[in-house]
Every structure is written in structure tokens, then in C-alpha cells.
Amino acid sequence: MKERARNGIFHKQLQEPAKSGNDGKEKMLWRTSVYKRADIVAILTMAVDCMREQLLGGQKIQLGDLGDFSISINSLGAESAADYNPAIHVRKLNVNWSAGTRFQNLQEEAVFNLVATRKAARLVVKALKAGKTSVDLTGEAKEPENGGQA
């Protein structure tokens, strides 16, 4: 997590250490399952295709513990129903997810670890590569010790 100042108040933000795409999830399922990797990939692909088709058809998808998926429309208004043209007025379709019961109280089981910001990590790596043993994380520029005189 990192801190961000807004109106003089600091708020914690999630900092994702790494992103796991379908590749990571299907490998995790494959290692702990009697099913083959190709079968899991095929099932997940079919599920996504089916969900997409149902969402585009205006249906709400209910997947138990996983939650519910639905579509919402971000659009501009028209003077009348007769003037409304989706090609002109619809700006964006959003996929909404409502958490299922297993996802609703994650805070109760969450463990929060203090980690360096990405900027601090970059500065440390840069200093290590340069052979330095200390890093200024304040972001303040330092004056040369001799006042800039040669």
C-alpha cells in the first residue's frame, strides 16, 4: 500500500505487486485438480464467451459465491425517446460485479503489509546499481556542499 495526500490527509492505496492473468489462474487450478490444463482453459474460455453473450443480451448473471455480473449504460440524454440513437448517445457499457458472499467480508481476513512505494523502490535500485549505500527518499534536491563553486 502507498500513501496519497488529499486535502492534507493521507490515505492508503493498494499497490499490486504483480498481475495474474488467466495464465496464472488456470495453472493454479491445473495443479490442484484432476482436470488437465487444456480442459480448464477451454471451460474458462467457454464461460467468458457465454457470459459476454448473456450480458450483451441484457441478462444478469448470477454465479453464487462468485457474485453477480450485469451491464450498465453510460449515455448522453436525448430530447425525446424518438431522438435517442444508441450509436450517438451511448458512450460506454460497463460490466458491473456484485460480490458474492465469499467476497463480501474480505477485510476480516485481510493482512496488511507496509511496502515501499514504487518510486522509493526505483530509487533504491538505482542507488544500488550506482554503488551507493544510502538513498534520499525525501525528494528534496540538495545543494552542492561547496555552494556550486568549482
HUFENFEN-V59493 format. One record per helix or strand of 3 or more residues. SS is the DSSP state (helix for helix, strand for strand). FROM is the first residue (numbers start at 1). TO is the last residue. Records with the same first field share a line. If there is no record, write none. Layout:
# HUFENFEN-V59493
SS = FROM-TO, FROM-TO
This chain:
# HUFENFEN-V59493
strand = 2-6, 9-13, 67-75, 90-99
helix = 22-31, 37-56, 64-66, 86-89, 101-103, 106-109, 118-129
